[in-house]
Amino acid sequence: MKILKVLFYSVLLLSLEQVTAAVSVSVTPGAQLFITPGVDISREIVATMTLNADQPYNVSISDNNGGALKNGELTIPFRISYNNNSEITPSIIPTIVETGSLITDGEATVAVSIFGSDTATSAAGNYTTTLTLTITGL
């Protein structure tokens, strides 16, 4: 049985816009998913964020590959779930995943899911992507 090794080299990048609040992010650098072809991955947590905000805010997520893990020209589609909400396919264009008000020590997770049917014939190798999390003050 072959095993695909999927690496998220930069799991989460944080950019801040118009936020005066203290925001801290806790991420496991170089989080890895190991994919067995044909086997589903369901909501594997790849990042955890702790948020302190003294004003209302939006959280949005984008992906530099538009929802695909890449190994050269090879791709594997994936979906994400922010804070255990509905899964979405991340886009190059930021998608708002949370609108919040004042919060202290709020925790949120980013999880990845992959359909086994999308990996059944994939070549072994390192597949990567970069997710960007943007926090914007309202």
Secondary structure, DSSP 8 states (H G I E B T S, - for coil): ---EEEE-TEEEEEEEES--S-EEEE--TT-EEEE-TT--EEEEEEEEEEEEESS-EEEEEEETTSSEEEETTEEEE-EEEETT---B---SS-EEEEEE-SEEEEEEEEEEEE-GGGTTT--SSEEB-EEEEEEEE-
